[in-house]
Amino acid sequence: LVNEMDAATFERVLAPKLTGAMLLDELLPSLDLFVLFSSISAFWAPPGMSNYAAANAGLDALAQVRRARGQRALCIQWGPWENVGLHE
């Protein structure tokens, strides 16, 4: 749970997804398409996944920031898929 999670554990999940997207945003400002793949966990996360939820909410926010700057951005919030990935 979030109150039991240390900063390193939180960052280990957050950093690859959010930092990577922010670097792409910085390095590639004028793309025709900028598509991010988020998760419904930004709004609905199972217990113990606050770091994953924060990373996905960060992607959603990054897409909004790009659009506010007049740049193209879309963030797709995937929902659960039956019989694949985390939900097998």
C-alpha positions in Angstrom: 0.0 0.0 0.0 1.1 3.6 -0.6 1.8 4.3 3.1 4.1 1.2 3.2 5.9 1.9 -0.1 9.3 3.6 -0.1 10.4 6.1 -2.6 12.7 3.7 -4.5 9.8 1.2 -5.0 7.5 4.0 -6.1 10.1 5.4 -8.6 11.0 2.0 -10.0 7.5 1.7 -11.6 6.8 5.4 -12.2 10.1 6.4 -13.9 10.3 4.1 -17.0 6.8 5.0 -18.1 6.6 8.7 -17.2 10.2 9.8 -17.6 10.4 8.1 -20.9 7.3 9.8 -22.2 8.5 13.2 -20.9 11.9 12.7 -22.7 10.1 11.9 -25.9 7.9 15.0 -25.5 11.0 17.1 -25.0 13.0 15.6 -27.9 10.2 15.3 -30.4 8.0 18.4 -30.0 6.6 18.6 -33.6 5.4 15.1 -34.4 2.3 14.5 -36.5 1.1 12.0 -33.9 2.1 11.6 -30.3 0.2 8.6 -28.8 0.6 7.5 -25.2 -0.8 4.2 -23.8 -2.1 4.6 -20.3 -4.3 2.4 -18.2 -7.6 2.7 -16.5 -5.6 2.3 -13.3 -5.0 6.0 -13.5 -8.6 6.2 -12.0 -9.1 2.7 -10.7 -6.1 0.9 -9.3 -6.1 -2.2 -7.2 -4.5 -1.9 -3.8 -0.7 -1.8 -3.9 -0.5 -0.2 -7.3 -0.3 3.5 -6.5 3.0 3.8 -8.3 1.5 2.3 -11.5 -1.6 4.5 -11.1 0.5 7.6 -10.7 2.6 6.8 -13.8 -0.6 6.4 -15.9 -2.1 9.6 -14.6 1.1 11.3 -15.5 0.8 10.1 -19.1 -2.8 11.5 -19.2 -1.5 14.8 -17.9 1.3 14.9 -20.4 -1.1 14.5 -23.2 -3.2 17.4 -21.9 -0.1 19.6 -21.5 0.9 18.9 -25.1 -2.6 19.8 -26.4 -2.5 23.0 -24.3 0.7 23.9 -26.0 -0.9 23.4 -29.4 0.9 20.1 -30.0 -0.8 16.9 -31.0 -1.3 14.2 -28.3 -3.6 11.4 -27.6 -3.5 9.1 -24.5 -5.4 5.8 -24.7 -6.5 4.5 -21.4 -6.6 0.7 -21.8 -9.0 -1.3 -19.7 -8.7 -4.9 -18.5 -8.3 -7.5 -21.3 -9.6 -11.0 -20.7 -7.0 -13.8 -20.9 -4.0 -11.7 -21.6 -1.3 -9.8 -19.6 -2.0 -9.1 -16.0 -5.5 -10.6 -16.1 -4.7 -14.1 -17.2 
